[in-house]
Amino acid sequence: MLFDLSRLQKITNPLYYPTFGTRFYEELYFGGAGSGKSVNIARKFVYRIITEQYHKFLFTRKVGRTLQESVFLEATNACRSFGMIENFHFFVNKTEKRITFPHLNSEILCVGLDNVAKLKSITGVTGIWIEEITELLYRDYLQLKGRMRGIQKNFKQIIMSCNPININHWVKQKLIDKRSTKSHGRFEVGDGWMVLHSTYLDNYFLDEQDRKTYEGYKDEDEYFYKVYTLGEWGALGNLIYSKWKRFKDDKDLDWYDWVGYGQDFGYNHPNAIIKIGMQDDNIYVIDEMYLTKHTNNEIIKRAPEIIHDKMSELTADSNQPGFIREWAEAGYNVWGAHKPAGSVAEGLSWIKSKKVFVHERCVNTWNEYQGYKYKEKSDGEILEEPVKLKDDAMDALRYGLDPIRLQVNCGAVA
């Protein structure tokens, strides 16, 4: 088989190049946005298929709906990045989220943890990539480790990746703090264990606008700069919400007193649709759709994945009347959110007065909740307005609850 190692060097950031030779049973890559860690991990697995063969790799995230735009996309891009290599032919099945390599007796399977039946049927796994490990509960992590059983021809490996959230997360406490490691440059290594921290500065393939975006977080909020740009584990203060709880079991929609939806429009930042239920004055976040780089029309086509009744109340960001009209023309019962002066503070105060339960599948809503905080001035003064970063699901939730909070439809379609 022909393999040009110099090509691997050309397409790989220098920090990550040594990782193609690391053989630790567990490896954790964490750091800031835009650091290139997901691209590198996908390429490492494809590199192993090319050079070792006989592999069945499992790429996974908490929710299967997120696979298409994350690990499955990275896997297909990684295959293409190696170019033309003798006997390196791969076939992509978008429906099953499967990539097969018939000449190399290998395959990559992309499965969400919410697809329990499919996960249980997968055997003979030689490697696992857990993208956004912070989305998982600790029990999810333990169950995934059990997927790699039996003697294999090649070494087995679990690779995990994430952007850090708060310093009290179980990933930080159990997978970093409680494990003994020694520093080797940018690598922390221990017995069967490796940790690598990276930032956007390690990614030589970013353009200047990307770099300005990540640096711009510093002007918005120091905490967000440390967490999302520098990739540090943050200690949060000034949180807007607290004591939200997660739930696991699905309930029949008839159990709720009311079910509706909220939407915050976005393209470069996420377009968030939140499915909300009310029962006994408690708020339930039932489901979410959280997509980037999708046009409004593309999201309308995918809306039936989360909105099963077009007549349900959908309250969307009223700053985008053109988008709202497109939803109305598609047959949805959509309204613009009520946004007079002071409406944000009023909406936050109303939600804070309720008990809020978030389904385990709504990982983006939960992640935003953990970092949703009030602005703080350089002199320490706390302002009565939220930081406008990583708040798409929070805005969608507030919009969606307007019909209940105000007891009216929120406004005419533009």
HELIX and SHEET records of a PDB file:
HELIX    1   1 LEU A    5  LYS A   10  1                                   6    
HELIX    2   2 TYR A   17  GLY A   21  5                                   5    
HELIX    3   3 LYS A   37  GLU A   52  1                                  16    
HELIX    4   4 GLY A   64  THR A   66  5                                   3    
HELIX    5   5 VAL A   71  SER A   81  1                                  11    
HELIX    6   6 PRO A  102  LEU A  104  5                                   3    
HELIX    7   7 VAL A  116  SER A  121  1                                   6    
HELIX    8   8 ILE A  133  GLU A  135  5                                   3    
HELIX    9   9 TYR A  138  LYS A  145  1                                   8    
HELIX   10  10 TRP A  170  LYS A  172  1                                   3    
HELIX   11  11 GLN A  173  ASP A  177  3                                   5    
HELIX   12  12 TYR A  200  ASP A  202  5                                   3    
HELIX   13  13 GLU A  208  GLU A  220  1                                  13    
HELIX   14  14 GLU A  222  PHE A  224  1                                   3    
HELIX   15  15 TYR A  225  THR A  229  3                                   5    
HELIX   16  16 LEU A  253  TRP A  255  5                                   3    
HELIX   17  17 ASN A  296  ARG A  302  1                                   7    
HELIX   18  18 ALA A  303  GLU A  305  5                                   3    
HELIX   19  19 PRO A  321  GLU A  329  1                                   9    
HELIX   20  20 SER A  343  LYS A  352  1                                  10    
HELIX   21  21 VAL A  363  GLY A  371  1                                   9    
HELIX   22  22 ASP A  392  GLY A  400  1                                   9    
HELIX   23  23 ASP A  402  LEU A  406  1                                   5    
SHEET    1   A10 PHE A  91  ASN A  93  0                                        
SHEET    2   A10 ARG A  98  PHE A 101 -1                                        
SHEET    3   A10 SER A 106  GLY A 112 -1                                        
SHEET    4   A10 LYS A  56  ARG A  61  1                                        
SHEET    5   A10 GLY A 127  GLU A 131  1                                        
SHEET    6   A10 GLN A 157  CYS A 162  1                                        
SHEET    7   A10 GLU A  26  GLY A  31  1                                        
SHEET    8   A10 TRP A 193  SER A 198  1                                        
SHEET    9   A10 PHE A 187  GLY A 190 -1                                        
SHEET   10   A10 LYS A 182  HIS A 184 -1                                        
SHEET    1   B 7 LYS A 245  PHE A 247  0                                        
SHEET    2   B 7 VAL A 356  HIS A 359  1                                        
SHEET    3   B 7 ASN A 282  LEU A 291  1                                        
SHEET    4   B 7 ASN A 271  GLN A 279 -1                                        
SHEET    5   B 7 TRP A 258  ASP A 264 -1                                        
SHEET    6   B 7 LEU A 314  ALA A 316  1                                        
SHEET    7   B 7 VAL A 334  GLY A 336  1                                        
SHEET    1   C 2 TYR A 374  GLU A 376  0                                        
SHEET    2   C 2 ILE A 382  PRO A 386 -1                                        
END                                                                             
